[in-house]
Amino acid sequence: MNEKDWVAEIINPVRTLNNLYLLLDDQEVAIRRDRQACRITFPASFEEADTVPAKLAFGSLDEYLLNLRRRAYSALLIDGSFVQMSIDVVRGDLVKHRYAYYPCPISFKNGELEMLRQGASVVEIIEVFLRDQPAPILLRSPLRFDFDEDEPHGNTMEPHAHIHFNHADCRCAVSAPIYPGYFIKFVMRHFYPHIWNRCPELGLLSQDMIGFWLREKEEQFLHFTAKKGAKDRS
């Protein structure tokens, strides 16, 4: 696949969500080239490091709000949750990916967040709710699919492909790197079943993955298995 094809792999699932009126905002794809490598991502990921405070705790409210303020996402969903998609390509091959889903810490009713906007930003609305309203903060963990074809550094030997949830050190092995469409399909099917069940277009998203990357010790323990399936609703 060439660079244009990989860009389309990110654009197409975001376009599907937008066509189904499931987005409040989305970002143009940003590209950074470094010799043979090409990173395809969202614009905020290229901001200078000194504009970002020290690393915040994984899954913290501050981390969610910081990303929201910076528009550090590929797409902002109708409930205030957002997704980040970033891939590294070398000579047309996927060598690294980072796909993250950050759920909103407040449960808004259907369409409520859109109606409340009226010129205000989503982050302003959420900050008001957190400060002034009796809305409970939901304990919802981000979810992140990572892949790096290079051998891990140090003695941790973390899986090449893995999923983070609940804790920064949680790295549950995944059998293979997956395409962006597969990630969006996973998020919508498991966290938005009411939308999934009424939108057959989501079942048509790509379910592609690349090879098999489990080491023997990872295969013998609990892990996620990616399956390349037909574009259906199964």
Buried (B, 14 or more C-beta within 10 A) or exposed (E): EEEEEBBBBBBBBBBBBEEBEBBBBBBEBBBEEEEEEBBBBBBBBEEEEEEBEEEBEBBEEEBBBBBBBBBBBBBBBBBBBBBBBBBBBBEEEBBBBBBBBBBBBBBBEEEBBBEBEEEEBBBBBBBEBBEEEEBEEEEBBBBBBBBBBEEEEEEEEBBBBBBBBEEEEEBBBBBBBBBBBBBBBBBBBEBBEEBBEEBEEBBBBBBBBBEEBBEEEBEEEEBBEBEEEEEEEE
